[in-house]
Amino acid sequence: MNTLPLGTRIQIRPAAFGRSTFTVEDRIGSGSELDIYQPSCTAAIDYGRRAEHVRVLGVVVHHSGGLSSKRSPRRGPPTTPQK
């Protein structure tokens, strides 16, 4: 999982901390571990270390024009030539 590009949307089953969809925002060490951010240290410790099912939903690409998804590119309305 540490090889996923930043911005990748993933789904974790069963849900972690009441959520199932997350975005890769940084990486830890190496290997296949994920570190799910939780603002409460107690909640993170209570959740502990688990083996969960992870599904990649899509990758968001950052460029100067904003954000777009590789799975469903954003397209603007067709332009009409000016006379």
Secondary structure, 3 states (H helix, E strand, C coil): CCCCCCCCEEEEEEEECCEEEEECCCCCCCCCCCCCCCCCHHHHHHHCCCCCEEEEEECEEEECCEEEECCCCCCCCCCCCCC
